[in-house]
Amino acid sequence: MSSLASLLTNRIEAVAGIDPELRPATRPQFGHYQSNVALRMANSEGKPPREIATRLVAKLEIADLCEPPEIAGPGFLNFRLRTDVLAQAVTDQAAALRDSAARAGKLDVASRTLFQIALQSLLTNAGAAETKVTDALAHPTLGVPPELNTAMAADPTCAAYTG
């Protein structure tokens, strides 16, 4: 399974023709990811970066992953992942962890740590997505094993995201 950042990077690169050098946003108001790809393309195309950014945004097919991208300043692109996409990603990871724990007969430390890292990564700058993610984790049909909730609740870095 590809990460959300990898999926987004691939789609931007398909339109831009170069690596967008997608980075985590520096501030929550800028979304989840940022790219300066239009600024880097401006010299070679001899056009203003905002014009290039506008063209890229019009051609991008990312509605299934992101809210409409924003053009900021001279031509930076800001991307905000859709909350349902974030929630589904956490749901999928929790389900994979549950299945792994079921196969092993217990929740091992490595699986718990991996899930904790994934959860923290997805929630970085998540804003409104945090509610949907926590709802997804608490949803009874998700089947998060009780030992996961107990273990995660005991961990102060994750306690806010577990029931």
C-alpha positions, 0 to 999 in steps of 0.5 A, a space after each residue: 500500500 502506498 502512502 498518501 504522500 506518495 500517491 499525491 506526489 505521483 499525481 503531481 509529478 504526472 502533471 508537472 513532469 518533475 518531482 514536486 518535492 512535496 513536504 509536510 506543511 510548515 503550518 496547519 493553515 497551509 494544509 498537510 503538504 506544500 510544494 514549490 514545483 511551480 516556482 522551480 518550473 518558472 525559469 525553464 518555462 519563462 512564465 510567472 510561477 502563479 500562472 504555472 501553479 494555476 495550470 497545474 491545479 487545473 490539470 491535477 486529478 486529486 479530488 479523491 485525496 484532497 480538498 481543492 489545492 490552494 495557490 499561495 504567495 508567488 506560486 506555492 501549492 498547498 494541499 489539504 487531505 480530505 478528512 474521510 481519506 485520513 480517517 480511512 487510512 487510520 481505519 485501514 492501519 488499525 484493521 491491519 494491526 488487528 489482523 496482525 495481532 490476531 495472527 500472532 495471538 497478541 498485540 506485540 510491542 512492535 505492532 503497537 509502536 508501528 501503529 502509534 507512529 502511523 497514527 501520530 503521522 496521520 494526525 500531524 496538522 490534521 485539524 478537523 480530520 482529528 475528529 473523524 480519525 478518532 471517530 473511526 478508531 472508536 467505531 464499534 465495527 472497526 474492531 480495534 482489539 481491546 488490548 490495543 485501546 488499553 495499551 494506547 490509552 496507557 501511552 501518554 502520546 496516544 491517550 488523547 486518540 483512544 477511548 
